[in-house]
Amino acid sequence: LRNLRMIKAVQTYGFLMYLRVGGCTDKHFREVLRLTESFVLRRHVCRERSNETEALFARLCGVSPTAPIQATREAYRELCPPDDKFRDKFATTNFTATVIDRVRYCLEQIEMAKHGAYDELQILGAEDVHVEHIIPQKIKTKKANAEHGAWVTYLGDKSEVLHQKYVSRIGNLTIFSGTLNIGASNNPFLKKKQAYKESGIKLTQDLLKMSQFKFKNVEQRSKDLADIAVVLWPMP
């Protein structure tokens, strides 16, 4: 349920309450939640029409609460974006501040998948672990240069234009609980890596293997994370 809140799956609440009031077993309810998580995330990321989603959940309030799995899976499958579309949109979507909880959810789930089959890791709350932009959200101002280093110089030609395109992509994001104190630096990613060394989060530790981090690295990392996303949030 926490995951659905983070995804912003408000459309699902009426259907889920219908199942619980109707006597849906815990086992069936958990399976519906799992299916719903993947389905709604895929539709949100692919920017599918919200009125279609709302109409679907209204119709689902007619399924049997004691045997909902097959009907729910079939209904989801009809409107679920295919793997190729989901992979592409996951890699190219701008995860802006308005959907920060959604991207936090995605990064948490990818992080937990990196720790193996046991669901024993719980990422700390927003006050302790934040969504970190590897290339900072602001790179042009004097203040940004003083706090985050000379990213405009480091990123090279057309950096200011390309920054707008890439800064909010999944490949430029990680989760991090430490304190960054970059200061003015001609190689600000190298300075960031020194802070990332202290992190126990595998997504962040993976960045230590990279010698540089520029827009082409954001694009490739976005594609790599999108490949993981297709497996983590499968078709119904």
Sine and cosine of phi, psi and omega as CSV:
sin_phi,cos_phi,sin_psi,cos_psi,sin_omega,cos_omega
0.00,0.00,-0.61,0.79,0.08,-1.00
-0.87,0.49,-0.67,0.74,0.00,-1.00
-0.87,0.49,-0.68,0.73,0.01,-1.00
-0.90,0.43,-0.59,0.81,0.07,-1.00
-0.90,0.44,-0.66,0.75,-0.01,-1.00
-0.92,0.39,-0.58,0.82,0.03,-1.00
-0.95,0.33,-0.36,0.93,-0.13,-0.99
0.95,0.30,0.82,0.58,-0.04,-1.00
-0.99,-0.16,0.78,0.62,-0.06,-1.00
-0.87,0.50,-0.53,0.85,-0.05,-1.00
-0.88,0.48,-0.35,0.94,-0.09,-1.00
-1.00,0.09,-0.27,0.96,-0.22,-0.98
-0.89,0.45,-0.66,0.75,0.00,-1.00
-0.88,0.48,-0.69,0.72,0.03,-1.00
-0.89,0.46,-0.70,0.71,-0.02,-1.00
-0.91,0.42,-0.64,0.77,0.05,-1.00
-0.91,0.41,-0.63,0.78,0.05,-1.00
-0.85,0.53,-0.69,0.72,0.00,-1.00
-0.89,0.45,-0.70,0.71,-0.06,-1.00
-0.93,0.37,-0.68,0.73,0.03,-1.00
-0.91,0.42,-0.55,0.84,-0.05,-1.00
-0.99,0.15,0.00,1.00,0.07,-1.00
1.00,-0.09,0.36,0.93,0.07,-1.00
-0.86,0.50,0.74,-0.68,0.00,-1.00
-0.94,0.34,0.35,-0.93,0.03,-1.00
-0.86,0.51,-0.63,0.77,-0.02,-1.00
-0.89,0.46,-0.75,0.67,0.01,-1.00
-0.92,0.40,-0.60,0.80,-0.03,-1.00
-0.91,0.42,-0.66,0.75,0.03,-1.00
-0.89,0.45,-0.62,0.78,0.02,-1.00
-0.92,0.39,-0.65,0.76,0.06,-1.00
-0.88,0.47,-0.67,0.75,0.03,-1.00
-0.87,0.49,-0.68,0.74,0.00,-1.00
-0.89,0.46,-0.73,0.68,0.02,-1.00
-0.89,0.46,-0.66,0.75,-0.06,-1.00
-0.92,0.40,-0.62,0.78,0.00,-1.00
-0.84,0.54,-0.77,0.64,-0.01,-1.00
-0.92,0.40,-0.71,0.71,-0.07,-1.00
-0.88,0.48,-0.76,0.65,-0.07,-1.00
-0.94,0.35,-0.64,0.77,0.04,-1.00
-0.87,0.50,-0.72,0.70,0.01,-1.00
-0.86,0.52,-0.71,0.71,-0.02,-1.00
-0.92,0.39,-0.64,0.77,0.03,-1.00
-0.89,0.45,-0.75,0.66,-0.04,-1.00
-0.88,0.47,-0.61,0.79,-0.01,-1.00
-1.00,0.09,0.04,1.00,0.07,-1.00
0.82,0.57,0.71,0.70,0.06,-1.00
-0.96,0.28,0.34,-0.94,-0.11,-0.99
-0.90,0.43,0.82,-0.58,-0.05,-1.00
-0.93,0.38,-0.51,0.86,-0.01,-1.00
-0.92,0.38,-0.51,0.86,0.10,-1.00
-0.91,0.41,-0.66,0.75,0.01,-1.00
-0.90,0.44,-0.71,0.70,0.00,-1.00
-0.89,0.45,-0.66,0.75,0.02,-1.00
-0.90,0.43,-0.62,0.79,0.02,-1.00
-0.87,0.48,-0.74,0.67,-0.05,-1.00
-0.94,0.35,-0.47,0.88,0.11,-0.99
-0.91,0.41,-0.68,0.74,0.03,-1.00
-0.91,0.41,-0.59,0.81,-0.04,-1.00
-0.91,0.41,-0.29,0.96,0.07,-1.00
-0.94,0.34,0.08,1.00,0.11,-0.99
-0.97,-0.24,-0.04,1.00,0.01,-1.00
-0.97,0.24,0.27,-0.96,0.03,-1.00
-0.96,0.28,0.86,-0.52,0.00,-1.00
-0.90,0.43,-0.38,0.92,-0.03,-1.00
-1.00,0.00,-0.19,0.98,0.03,-1.00
-0.53,-0.85,0.92,0.40,-0.15,-0.99
-1.00,-0.05,-0.17,0.99,-0.26,-0.97
-0.90,0.43,-0.81,0.59,-0.10,-1.00
-0.88,0.47,-0.72,0.69,-0.02,-1.00
-0.90,0.43,-0.63,0.77,0.01,-1.00
-0.91,0.41,-0.71,0.70,0.00,-1.00
-0.88,0.48,-0.69,0.73,-0.01,-1.00
-0.90,0.43,-0.65,0.76,0.00,-1.00
-0.91,0.41,-0.66,0.75,0.03,-1.00
-0.91,0.42,-0.65,0.76,-0.07,-1.00
-0.88,0.48,-0.57,0.82,-0.03,-1.00
-0.90,0.44,-0.55,0.83,-0.09,-1.00
-0.92,-0.39,0.14,0.99,-0.04,-1.00
-0.99,0.11,0.79,-0.62,0.06,-1.00
-0.86,0.51,0.64,-0.76,0.00,-1.00
-0.94,0.35,0.23,-0.97,-0.08,-1.00
-0.84,0.55,-0.70,0.72,-0.09,-1.00
-0.90,0.44,-0.64,0.77,0.02,-1.00
-0.94,0.35,-0.71,0.71,-0.01,-1.00
-0.89,0.46,-0.67,0.74,0.01,-1.00
-0.87,0.49,-0.72,0.69,-0.02,-1.00
-0.90,0.43,-0.72,0.69,-0.05,-1.00
-0.94,0.35,-0.59,0.81,0.03,-1.00
-0.88,0.47,-0.61,0.79,-0.03,-1.00
-0.97,0.24,-0.41,0.91,-0.13,-0.99
-0.91,-0.41,-0.09,1.00,0.01,-1.00
-0.92,0.39,0.59,-0.81,0.14,-0.99
-1.00,-0.03,0.95,-0.33,0.02,-1.00
-1.00,0.04,0.99,0.11,-0.08,-1.00
-0.99,0.14,-0.01,-1.00,-0.05,-1.00
-0.87,0.49,-0.45,0.89,-0.03,-1.00
-0.93,0.36,-0.35,0.94,0.02,-1.00
-0.84,-0.54,0.58,0.81,-0.07,-1.00
-0.89,0.46,-0.58,0.81,0.04,-1.00
-0.93,0.38,-0.56,0.83,0.02,-1.00
-0.91,0.42,-0.70,0.71,0.00,-1.00
-0.95,0.33,-0.54,0.84,0.08,-1.00
-0.88,0.48,-0.70,0.72,0.05,-1.00
-0.84,0.54,-0.74,0.67,-0.02,-1.00
-0.87,0.50,-0.71,0.70,-0.01,-1.00
-0.92,0.39,-0.62,0.79,0.06,-1.00
-0.87,0.49,-0.74,0.68,-0.05,-1.00
-0.91,0.41,-0.63,0.77,0.06,-1.00
-0.91,0.42,-0.66,0.75,0.04,-1.00
-0.87,0.48,-0.72,0.69,-0.02,-1.00
-0.90,0.43,-0.57,0.82,0.04,-1.00
-0.90,0.44,-0.54,0.84,0.01,-1.00
-0.94,0.34,-0.28,0.96,-0.01,-1.00
-1.00,-0.05,0.08,1.00,0.10,-1.00
0.98,-0.20,-0.27,-0.96,-0.18,-0.98
-0.98,0.19,-0.27,0.96,-0.10,-0.99
-1.00,-0.05,0.81,-0.59,-0.02,-1.00
-0.99,0.12,0.91,0.41,-0.11,-0.99
-0.94,-0.35,-0.07,1.00,-0.03,-1.00
-0.98,-0.21,0.75,-0.66,0.10,-0.99
-0.84,-0.55,0.88,-0.47,0.04,-1.00
-0.93,0.37,0.66,-0.75,0.00,-1.00
-0.92,0.40,0.21,-0.98,-0.06,-1.00
-0.95,0.33,0.07,-1.00,-0.09,-1.00
-0.88,0.48,-0.46,0.89,-0.01,-1.00
-0.96,0.28,-0.30,0.95,-0.03,-1.00
-0.95,-0.32,-0.65,0.76,-0.01,-1.00
-0.86,-0.51,0.82,-0.57,-0.05,-1.00
-0.90,-0.44,0.34,-0.94,0.11,-0.99
-0.97,0.23,0.86,-0.50,-0.10,-1.00
-0.97,-0.24,0.80,-0.60,0.14,-0.99
-1.00,0.07,0.89,-0.46,-0.05,-1.00
-0.91,0.40,-0.82,0.57,0.27,-0.96
-0.99,0.13,0.86,-0.50,-0.16,-0.99
-0.87,0.50,0.35,-0.94,0.01,-1.00
-0.91,0.41,-0.50,0.87,0.04,-1.00
-0.83,-0.56,0.75,-0.66,-0.02,-1.00
-0.75,-0.66,-0.12,0.99,-0.19,-0.98
-1.00,-0.08,-0.50,0.87,-0.14,-0.99
-0.98,0.18,0.31,-0.95,0.06,-1.00
-0.88,0.48,-0.62,0.79,0.01,-1.00
-0.90,0.43,-0.68,0.73,0.02,-1.00
-0.89,0.46,-0.64,0.77,0.02,-1.00
-0.90,0.44,-0.65,0.76,-0.01,-1.00
-0.93,0.35,-0.61,0.79,-0.09,-1.00
-1.00,0.04,-0.58,0.81,-0.16,-0.99
-0.91,-0.41,-0.08,1.00,-0.02,-1.00
1.00,-0.06,0.11,-0.99,-0.12,-0.99
-1.00,0.09,0.94,0.34,-0.04,-1.00
-0.92,0.40,-0.58,0.81,0.00,-1.00
-0.86,0.52,-0.72,0.70,0.04,-1.00
-0.92,0.39,-0.70,0.72,-0.05,-1.00
-0.89,0.46,-0.64,0.77,-0.08,-1.00
-0.98,0.19,-0.37,0.93,0.12,-0.99
1.00,0.06,-0.41,-0.91,-0.11,-0.99
-0.83,0.56,0.63,-0.77,0.06,-1.00
0.86,0.51,0.41,0.91,-0.09,-1.00
-0.88,0.48,-0.63,0.78,-0.06,-1.00
-0.93,0.36,-0.60,0.80,0.02,-1.00
-0.95,0.31,-0.74,0.67,-0.03,-1.00
-0.93,0.37,-0.47,0.88,0.02,-1.00
-0.84,0.54,-0.69,0.73,0.01,-1.00
-0.88,0.47,-0.55,0.83,-0.04,-1.00
-0.97,0.26,-0.61,0.79,-0.19,-0.98
-0.96,-0.29,-0.28,0.96,-0.21,-0.98
-0.89,0.46,-0.51,0.86,-0.05,-1.00
-0.97,-0.25,0.22,0.98,0.06,-1.00
-0.97,0.24,0.42,-0.91,-0.07,-1.00
-0.86,0.52,-0.52,0.85,-0.02,-1.00
-0.94,0.34,-0.25,0.97,0.04,-1.00
-0.99,-0.17,0.16,0.99,-0.09,-1.00
-0.86,-0.50,0.56,-0.83,0.15,-0.99
-0.55,-0.84,-0.06,-1.00,0.09,-1.00
-0.87,-0.49,0.62,-0.78,-0.22,-0.98
-0.39,-0.92,0.65,-0.76,-0.02,-1.00
-0.92,-0.40,-0.06,1.00,-0.07,-1.00
-1.00,0.09,-0.04,-1.00,0.04,-1.00
-0.95,-0.31,0.79,-0.61,0.01,-1.00
-0.99,-0.15,0.76,-0.65,0.07,-1.00
-0.72,-0.69,0.99,0.16,-0.14,-0.99
-0.97,0.24,-0.78,0.62,-0.07,-1.00
0.94,0.35,0.12,-0.99,-0.01,-1.00
-0.88,0.48,0.81,-0.59,-0.03,-1.00
-0.39,-0.92,0.65,-0.76,0.04,-1.00
-0.98,0.17,-0.22,0.97,0.11,-0.99
-0.78,-0.62,0.96,0.27,-0.12,-0.99
-0.92,0.40,-0.45,0.89,0.04,-1.00
-0.92,0.40,-0.63,0.78,0.05,-1.00
-0.87,0.50,-0.64,0.77,0.04,-1.00
-0.92,0.40,-0.64,0.77,0.03,-1.00
-0.89,0.45,-0.65,0.76,-0.01,-1.00
-0.85,0.53,-0.53,0.85,0.02,-1.00
-0.90,0.44,-0.58,0.82,0.07,-1.00
-0.97,0.24,-0.63,0.77,-0.02,-1.00
-0.89,0.46,-0.42,0.91,0.02,-1.00
-0.85,0.52,-0.45,0.90,-0.05,-1.00
-0.99,0.10,-0.13,0.99,-0.07,-1.00
-0.99,0.13,0.60,-0.80,0.10,-0.99
-1.00,-0.09,0.06,1.00,-0.04,-1.00
-1.00,0.06,0.83,-0.56,-0.11,-0.99
-0.89,0.45,-0.61,0.79,0.04,-1.00
-0.83,0.55,-0.63,0.77,0.00,-1.00
-0.98,0.20,-0.62,0.78,0.04,-1.00
-0.88,0.47,-0.56,0.83,0.01,-1.00
-0.86,0.51,-0.46,0.89,-0.01,-1.00
-0.93,0.37,-0.36,0.93,0.00,-1.00
-0.92,0.39,-0.35,0.94,-0.02,-1.00
-0.98,0.20,-0.19,0.98,-0.10,-1.00
-1.00,-0.08,0.72,-0.70,-0.02,-1.00
-0.99,0.16,-0.40,0.91,0.04,-1.00
-0.52,-0.85,0.23,-0.97,0.04,-1.00
-0.57,-0.82,0.99,-0.15,0.00,-1.00
-0.81,-0.58,-0.15,-0.99,-0.13,-0.99
-0.88,0.48,-0.60,0.80,0.02,-1.00
-0.91,0.42,-0.50,0.86,0.05,-1.00
-0.96,0.29,-0.59,0.81,0.09,-1.00
-0.87,0.49,-0.70,0.71,-0.03,-1.00
-0.90,0.44,-0.70,0.71,-0.03,-1.00
-0.93,0.36,-0.67,0.74,0.01,-1.00
-0.90,0.43,-0.59,0.81,0.06,-1.00
-0.87,0.49,-0.69,0.73,0.02,-1.00
-0.91,0.42,-0.64,0.77,0.01,-1.00
-0.90,0.44,-0.68,0.73,0.01,-1.00
-0.94,0.35,-0.54,0.84,0.05,-1.00
-0.91,0.41,-0.59,0.81,0.07,-1.00
-0.89,0.46,-0.63,0.77,0.05,-1.00
-0.92,0.39,-0.64,0.77,-0.04,-1.00
-0.87,0.50,-0.64,0.77,-0.01,-1.00
-0.88,0.47,-0.54,0.84,0.02,-1.00
-0.98,0.18,-0.66,0.76,-0.05,-1.00
-0.94,0.34,-0.58,0.82,-0.02,-1.00
-0.86,-0.51,0.97,0.23,-0.13,-0.99
-0.97,0.24,0.22,-0.98,0.14,-0.99
-0.88,0.48,0.52,-0.85,0.03,-1.00
-0.87,0.50,0.00,0.00,0.00,0.00
